Amino acid sequence: MASYLISDAPYASWLSEVLATLEEHKISQLAIAAPLPTGEVFTGYFGMSMMDKALIATNIQADATMDVVCANGQRIQQAWEDNIEDSED
């Protein structure tokens, strides 16, 4: 059986930097979420209340919304301009 080192993972360097940043800020709560190959999502929590989970979920949703806006910025701008032109007619 082949052994697997976590340091071989493609996210190892990123995760190490994240953990160092969290330690600098002396965090006492942590949430982890990762999509699994099965289509399910792994979630794990350390010291998180229901309100903490809701706050984090809201921030993730805002990040996703910003990604959609950035990916479709030109289309959104064009739709905005078209709407202004239509309302002036």
C-alpha positions in Angstrom: 0.0 0.0 0.0 1.5 3.3 -1.0 1.8 5.9 1.7 0.4 9.4 1.1 2.0 12.5 2.6 -0.2 15.5 3.2 2.6 17.7 2.0 2.1 16.1 -1.5 -1.4 17.5 -1.7 -1.8 20.3 -4.2 -3.3 22.5 -1.5 -0.6 21.8 1.1 1.2 25.1 0.7 -2.0 27.1 0.7 -3.3 25.3 3.8 0.0 25.9 5.7 -0.3 29.6 5.0 -3.9 29.7 6.1 -3.1 27.9 9.3 -0.2 30.3 10.0 -2.5 33.3 9.5 -5.2 31.8 11.7 -2.6 31.2 14.4 -1.4 34.8 14.1 -5.0 35.9 14.8 -5.3 33.5 17.7 -8.6 32.0 16.4 -10.7 29.9 18.6 -13.2 28.8 16.0 -12.8 27.1 12.6 -15.0 25.8 9.8 -13.8 23.5 6.9 -15.8 22.7 3.8 -14.7 20.7 0.8 -16.6 19.1 -2.1 -16.1 15.3 -2.2 -15.8 13.2 -5.4 -19.2 11.7 -4.6 -20.9 15.1 -4.9 -21.3 15.4 -1.2 -19.7 18.2 0.9 -17.5 17.5 3.8 -18.0 20.0 6.6 -16.2 20.2 9.9 -16.5 22.7 12.7 -14.4 23.6 15.8 -15.9 25.8 18.4 -18.6 27.2 16.1 -22.1 28.2 17.3 -25.1 28.3 15.0 -24.7 32.0 14.6 -21.0 31.6 13.7 -22.0 29.1 11.0 -24.7 31.5 9.6 -22.2 34.3 9.5 -19.7 32.2 7.6 -22.4 30.9 5.2 -23.4 34.4 4.5 -19.8 35.4 3.7 -19.3 32.4 1.4 -22.6 33.3 -0.4 -21.4 36.8 -0.9 -18.1 35.5 -2.3 -20.0 33.3 -4.7 -22.2 36.2 -5.8 -19.1 38.4 -6.4 -17.6 35.6 -8.5 -20.8 35.5 -10.6 -20.8 39.2 -11.1 -17.1 39.3 -12.0 -17.5 36.4 -14.5 -20.5 38.2 -16.1 -19.5 41.8 -15.7 -19.7 42.8 -19.3 -23.1 41.1 -19.8 -24.4 42.8 -16.6 -23.2 46.2 -17.8 -24.8 45.7 -21.2 -28.1 44.6 -19.6 -27.9 47.7 -17.3 -27.3 50.0 -20.3 -30.1 48.3 -22.4 -32.5 48.8 -19.4 -31.6 52.5 -19.2 -32.1 52.9 -23.0 -35.5 51.1 -22.8 -36.7 53.2 -19.9 -35.8 56.5 -21.8 -37.9 55.5 -24.8 
